[in-house]
Amino acid sequence: MEMNANDKFGMEKRSGVHLNHHISGVSADCQFGTPSMGAVPANPAIAMSQGVSMISSSSPSVPGVDFFGPGLWSHPANPQNLGFSNAQTNTGASSSIPIGKPVAVSSRGMFLQAIPGVLPPNLSHFPADSAFIERAARFSCFNGGNFSGMMNPFGPSESLTPHPTASRGVTGTQGHKSELNMTEVPRDITVPIDHGSSSGSPLKNQRDKGSYLVGGLSNVSREANFTEVDQEKSTELANAAGNSSSSDLGSKKRKRSNQDMELDQVQRGTQLSMENTKDNAETEQNLEQNSSRPNGKQAKDSTEGSKEDYIHVRARRGQATNSHSLAERVRREKISERMKYLQDLVPGCSKVTGKAVMLDEIINYVQSLQRQVEFLSMKLATVNPRVDCNIEGLLSKDLFQFRGGSSSMIGFSPNMIHPQLHPSQQGLVQPGISGMGSPSDAVRRAMNAQLTVMSGFKEPTPQIPNVWDDELHNVMQLSYSTNPPLNTKELNGKPRDGFPI
Amino acid sequence: MNRKNSNKSRNPNKPTLAFYFLRALACINKKTSMASYNQRSGTIKRAAYASMALAAGPKRAWSRAVLCRVLWWGSSRLHGFPTRRRPRAFFHRRVRVADPKLREPSKADVLRRLVPGAKAMDLSRLLEETAHYIQYLRAQVLLMQNVVGSVSD
C-alpha cells in the first residue's frame, strides 16, 4: 500500500520510495529538501487540508504522497482521492500499470497555478518551480489519455479492478478528454502506485500512442529534468524533450529482480538537478540488470516490488499490440537471451552473430565434447587394467583436493545429493523402476551385496530409502557390469539418434 | 516471478562428479577386468555419462534421460528385459510438430538429437538444456583428462 501511494505520482515516486523506506513521518521528506523548495510552504493551506485527510485515510507511511496528490489537483477529487487511497490499500501491490503524473490534464492551467501553492511542506525536496509543475502536467498528460492502453495488457490481478470502467473509458486522446482524465487520473494513479516498474509504462503507453502524447503536451514545457521513479521514463522524457524521443520505448517486462535496483535508482534520482546524469546512470543500470531485455529498449523499472507472478510486456511503439505478437516477442527475447548465454559457454563464438551460425557452432561443440568423452573412455579402458589400485587412490586424492577429507567425502557426498534429488526424482524414477518390474529388486539386492564387498569405500547403507540413491546403485550395477551375456536382441532396441550412449 | 533463467548459476559440482566417476571406474576395474577392450570402453563411457547425470541431478531433462537410458540398457542386458517399453516413453511428452521426419531436419532438430532428453522441447527450453549439458560435458571431459593424466603418470 505504501507502494501504491508512492507510485501514485510519477514525480512523487522517488519521494514515495523514500517515504517507504524512511517512514518517519512527514518530516522525512524534508531531508531531501532542495533549495528551491523554499517557496513550497508558501501556500500549504490547501494542500494540507486536503492532504491531511488523505493521509489519515491512507497508510501512514505515505503521508507525503497523499499530500501531494489531492493538493496538486485542488479539485473536488477528494472523494475520489479518498476512494482510491482506499483502493490503494486494497489493491496492494498488484498494479502493474505505470503511473504517470497524476496531474489531470484538463485543469492544466488551474493545476499549474495551484501547484506551486499546494505543494506540501513535506515534499520539500520537490522544487516548486514551474518546470516541475509542467513536468507534472506532462506526466499527467501521458497518463490521462492512455489508461485503456495501459491497463489492457495486464491481467486481472491489476489494481485496476476498483476502477475498470474509468480506465477503460479513457482513451488515448488529448486534452479534450481532460475532464474525463480529471476524474480518471486520481483513480488511475492509484493503480500503478504499488508498482515501481509500472511507473514508466503509462509514459510509454503514451509514447505508443505517439501523436496523442505530442498533442497532449503541447503546452507543457518539456524539461528533461524531472525526478521519475522510472529511470527509463526519465530518460525517455529527457529524450522526448524534443518531443520525439518516444521511439526508444521498448516493451517493458516487470521483474521483481529489478525492483530493488530501480528503487535505489529512484532514491538517488530524487534530486532534480542531478537528473540528467542520473538518468544515464540509471539507464545503464537498468540495462545491466535487465539481462533478458534487449539492450536498445528501456527496461521496465519496478521501483516498488511488483508482486505479479508473471511478466508483463508492453507493446513497443509502432508495433502491433496483438497478444500473439506480444507473446511472440517474449519468446523471441527469451531465445535470444539463451543464445547469448550459450555464446559465452561455447568458446570462440563471441564474434558469431545470427542464430543459424550460432546453432551450428553449438552443435559442433556438443559433438566434439561427446567425441572427446568417447575417446577418453577408450583411453581409460586401455590404461585401466594397470591401475585398479590407483583408482581408489585417485578418488581419495581428488576428494582431498576438493574437500580435504576423503573418507568423509565418500560417504557424505551421495547423502548430500539425496535430499535435493529425492523429492523431484521420486515421481520420475518410480515409473522407470516399475517398468523394470521385480527384477530390479533382485538386482538391487545383488547389488547391495556386491557393494558391501567393495573395499575402500564407505558406501551408504543398502537400505537407503532414497529413490535416487537406489537408482544410483542400479546404475552402478547394471551399467558397469559386463559379466552377463550380451543379448544382441535387446541392444537393437537402442534409440537411433545421435545420443552417444 | 521466480525466474531462474536470469540467474544461471548452475556450475557443475566437480567433487561430486569426480566421486561418482571414480567410484564407477573402480567398480569397473573390479568387475570387468576380463572383458574385452571394446566392452570396457563402452562401459566406461556409460559410466561417464551416468556420473555426469547423477551429478547434475534430476532437475534437468537431459540428466533424467541419460540415467533412464543407462538404466534401461543395463537392465535389459542383465535380465533380458524386452524392449517393448523404452524408458524414454515414460519421460517424453509426445509433443511433435507435424511430420517431423518428412521435413528437412533443421539445426534445432540436430541439436535435439544430440542433447539427450530434448526431443520434445521448444527452442528456448532446448537452448537452456543445451547450455546445462555443455557445462556438465565440459566438466566431465576435464575430469577424465585429469584421470587419464594421473593414471598414465
Interface residues (C-beta under 8 A of the other chain):
Chain A: K255 R256 S257 S291 S292 E308 D309 Y310 I311 R331 K334 I335 E337 R338 M339 Y341 L342 L345 V346 A356 L359 D360 I362 I363 Y365 V366 Q367 L369 Q370 Q372 V373 E374 L376 S377 M378 K379 L380 A381 T382 V383 N384 P385 R386 V387 D388 N390 I391 E392 L394 L395 K397 D398 L399 F402 R403 M409 I410 S413 P414 M416 I417 Q420 L421 S424 Q425 L428 V429 P431 G432 G435 M436 P439 S440 V443 M454 G456 F457 W468 E471 L472 N474 V475 M476 Q477 L478 S479 Y480 S481 T482 N483 P484 L486 N487 E490 L491 N492 G493 K494 P495 D497 G498 F499 P500 I501
Chain B: M1 R3 N5 S6 K8 K14 P15 T16 A18 F19 Y20 L22 R23 A24 L25 A26 C27 I28 N29 K30 K31 T32 S33 A35 Y37 Q39 R40 S41 G42 T43 I44 K45 R46 A47 A48 Y49 A50 L54 A55 G57 P58 K59 R64 V66 L67 C68 R69 V70 L71 W72 W73 G74 S75 S76 R77 L78 H79 G80 F81 P82 T83 R85 R86 P87 R88 F90 F91 K107 A108 V110 L111 R113 L114 V115 P116 K119 L123 S124 L127 E128 T130 A131 Y133 I134 Q135 L137 R138 Q140 V141 M144 Q145 N146 V147 V148 S150 V151 S152
